[in-house]
């Protein structure tokens, strides 16, 4: 459940930033049980959501310079193999590429082998 741990870590970081109780970067990273470099990756994630995060040397804490609220909800459902086939429609599915574009893959069978063909 790596995904769930990441979500919980982001939520905890948000709570600490809101309360201005993060401590120095090294302390903040320890509170989140991550490395200092990963802490800055997480802060970049918040900034990608338009959060304005600053650090105060006086209070030794990160804080939001502008009001920012974060609400994350997720659910997990275990599905059977039959449900998986219904969701993906058998052998047709649409992967999303890193650039956000989509393409279809169709299974085609020749007399000797099975292969997938991309169809845009």
Secondary structure, 3 states (H helix, E strand, C coil): CHHHHHHHHHHHHHHHHHHCCCCCHHHHHHHHCCCHHHHHHHHHHHHHCCCCEEEECCCCEEEECCCCCCCCCCCCCCCCHHHHHHHHCCCCEEEECCCCCEEEEEEEECCCCEEEEEEC
